[in-house]
Amino acid sequence: MFGVTILGNNSALPAYDRHPTAQAVTLNEQVLLIDCGEGTQMQLSRYKIRRSRINHIFISHLHGDHYFGLIGLVTSMGLLGREQELHIYAPAGLEAILQLQLKVGDTHLPFELVFHPLSGEGLLVDKPRFSVECFQTQHRIPCWGFIVREKKNPRKLDKDKAVAQGIPAAFFERLKQGFDYERDGLVIGNETVTLANTPPLSYAYCADTKYHEPIAEKTKNVTLIYHEATYLKDLEERALARFHSTTIQAATIAAKAGANRLLIGHFSSKYEVLDAFLEEARELFPNTDLAIEGVTFHISHHFLR
């Protein structure tokens, strides 16, 4: 399963039972946490996401509504006896903040906290089943977006046909990679025992940003894109002054990126009801949803347009 669960969808001030930004991206047994606003660990418990599966945490920038919940989560992991290392990817200044918080509390974690300062765009994590890369957004302070990409072999094995052809199981992985099988001068073509795999899926998280067209190029053809939409379209000038985006601007980026589906969030606390956000964004990009807390959005080819 590849999906994103919304833990927090509000902007700076918690309001109307909406919490500051946090998202949990699930890839099979792995959970990646993106941003960690105040109350994130409570939201993880509320929506039954196991924090023991979180090995990588990505913090977009150092405004409090995106990281004030981090020290609480980290110390709770220690109290629960975590032993495996935890990797944090964030602007460099966060490392000193975390170390100070641990020091003044005389807190000694039973696991290794590995800090990766964000210093440039590019690849952050490269695992056999997925990768994560970062890109810059345009906010008041340095801010980063993240793209999670699924990795897949180009071919899917038709096991019955492979067995019928006498191909040993030890060669199955090579078949998935597109290789032909040779035995005693006989060549069994790959396409006779495999099928084309579905394209790998991807999720782009566009953190706080004013309207910035280069983001569309950096997130080209992702399956699902999340883009902040702090304000409705009538407050475009306020959005620009505060380095945030509107509904229409978020939808424009999704359209220019060629994304299949759009999530919008980071709603201003001036809005209690969010219906207009969905209506405005769908005017331009129909395949839009609100990033509603507690909802898991499955990243799937069923949403291809």
N, C-alpha and C positions, 0 to 999 in steps of 0.2 A: 504494500500500500504506500502511495505517495500522496500526502495531503498536508494541509496547513490548518491548524486549529487556532482560532482567534482568542487570545487571553485578555487583551485590552485593546480598545479601539478609540479612546478619547485623546484629546490633546492635553495641554499642560495641567488643567484642573480636573480631577475626577468629578463627575456629575451625572445625575440621573441613572445611577447604578452602572455607569460606564467607567472603565478603569484606564490608566495610562497604558501606553503601547507595549505589547508583548505578543509574540506569536511562536507556536511550536510547530516545526516542520517535521513530519514523520516519514522516514524512508525505511519500510519494513520494521526492523527492530531498533533502528537508530532514531533518536530525537535530537533535532537541532533547535536551539532556542535563539530567536532573533529579537533583540531588545528585551529589557527586563525592568519595566516600570514598577512603581510602588504597588505591592500586593500581588506580584506575579506568582510567588510560591503558593499563596492561597488559591489563586486561580488554577494552578496546576493540580492542586488537591481537589478542587471543586469539579474539574472536568476529567479527573482520573487519568492524568498523564504522569507516568512514573519518572520521577526526577533522576532515578538511578540510570536511566537510559540516555540522559543528557551528558554527552562528552565534549560538545562544542557549543560555545555561546558567542554570539556575534552582537556587538553593541555599535549602533550606527553613529552616535555622537554623544557629547557630554552635556546635553540638557537633561535635567533630572527626571523628567517624565519618561526617559528612555533607559535609565540605569539605576534609579534609586532603590529598586528591589533586589539588586544584585548581591550586595553584601549579606542580606538576610538569607537568600537562597544558598549562597556558598557556605555560610556558617551552619545552616541546617543540614547540608550535605555532610559536613564534618561530624555533627552531633549524631547523625544516623549511621556513622561508621563507614562512610565511603572510603574506598582504597584506591580505585583507579584514578589516573590523572585527569584533570579537567583543563581544557584548552579554552582560553578567552581571547577573542580577536576584537580589538577596540582601539580608539585613539590613544596615543601614548600616555597622556595624562592620567588615564584611569588606573594605571598600575600603581602609581604613588598613592592615589586615593584608597585603593584596596589595602595596600600594605599598611597605611596609617590606621585604617579602621581595625585591622587585625592586631596591630601593635598596641594601640591604646586599650584594647579589650583583652590583651594578653591571650589572644586566641591562636592556638597551634593546630593547623589543619592536619588530619591524618592522611591526606593525599597531596600529590604534587599539583600546584596551581601553575599552569604554563601560560604565560602571557605573550601574545603576539601583537605588537603595535602595528596599526595600520599606517603605512607610509606611502603607498602608491597603489594604483589600480593593478589588478591581476589575480592570479590563482592563490587561494589561501589554503584550501584543503583538496587533496587528490587521493581518493580512496578507490578500491576496486569497483565499488558499486555507485559512487557519486563523487561529484566535485563541487566546490564552492569558490566563487570568485567575487571580487568587490569592484565597485566603481564609485566615482564621486558624484554627489548631488550638489545642488547650489543652495546652501542654507547660511544662516548668520555666522555659524562657526563650522569648522571642517566636519563634514557629514558624509556617510558612506551608504551605498546600497549594496545588496548582495544577490547573487544569482546561484541557485542550487540546481545542478544538472544531474539527471539520472544517466548512468552509464549502462549501455546494452551491447551485447554482441550483435553483429549485423544480421545473423541468420538464426532461425529457430529450428531445432532438431525435430525431425519426424522419426522418433525412436523405432517404431515398428519397421519402417523402411530401412533404416540403418542396420538393424539386427538382421533383417531378411537378406541384406547384401553381405552379411558376415563381417561387418566393420566392428572391431573391438571397442568396448566401452571407453577404454583409455584414450581413444581418438575423438570421442564425442565433442570435447571442448574445442578441438581444432576445427571440427565441422562447423560449430557455431561461429567461429571466426572467419569462415568462408573458404577454408582449404579443401581441395579435393583429396580423396583417399587413394593411395596406390598400393598394390599388392601383386607381386609376381608379374610385373609388367602390365597389369590391368589397372586402368584408371577409372574410379567411380566418381563421376562429376558431383560436385557439391550440391548443385541444384536438384539432383535426383533424390536426395535424402534430407533436404532442408527446405524451409520456407523463409521468405523475407520477414525479418522482424519488424515490429512496429517502431516508429521513430522514438528516440529517447525523449522523455518529458522534462520540463524545466519550470522553475518558479523564480520570478524576479521580485525582490522586495525593494521598492523605491522609498527610502526614508524621507524625512522632512526636506522639502525643496520648493523653491519657486519654480515657475514654469521654465523648463530648460530642455530645448529640443534635442541636444546630444544624448539625453537619456534614452530616447526612442531608438537611436542607433545602437547603444550599448546593450539594450534589452531586445534586440531584433528577434522576432519569431519565437518568443517564449510561449509556453503553453498557457501559463497563468501569470498575470502581473498584478502586484499590489502597488497602488500609487496613492499617496496622501491626497485628501480632498478636504482641507480644513474648513473651507467656506463655500457657500453657494455662489453662483456666477455673478450676482449683483455686487459682490464685495471683492471684485478682482483687484481694485486698487489697494485695499487693505491687505489682501493676500500678498501682493508684491512687496508692500512696505515691510511685512513681517516674514518675508522669505518662505511663504507657503503657497499652496495651489488651491484652485477651485475645482468644482465638479467637471466643468467643461474642459479645463486644462488637463486634468487627469485622463479624461476620455480621449482627448486629442493625442496625448502621448501613447496611449494603448493602441489607437488606430494607426499612428505613424510607425509604431513598433511592429505592427502586424501580429499582435498578440491574439490568442484565441479567446481569452476571458480576462475580465478586469474585476479586481476588488478595490473598493475605496474605503478609506478610514481616516483616523486621526481627526475626528470631528471636533469642531470648536464647542466649548461648553455653553456658548450663547444659544445653541440649538437643543431643544428638548426632543422634538420629533424629527426623525431623519428621512421621512418619506420623500421630501423634495430633492434630497441628494440623489436618490435612485432615479427619480423622474428626469432630472436634468442630465445626468450622465448617460442615461439610456437614449436620450434624444440624439446623441452623437455616436455612442457605442452601445448597441442594444444588449450585448452579452456582458452586462455589468451586474455585480451584486454588492450589497453592503457587507462590510467586514463585521458581522454581528458576533459578539462574544459568545463563546461556547459552541459555535458552529465549526465543524470540520469541512473544509472544501477539498474534495478529492480532485487531484490533478490527473486528468484523464483525457484520452483522445475522444471521448464521447462529447466533449465540448468544442471540438474543432468546428469552425464555421464553414 
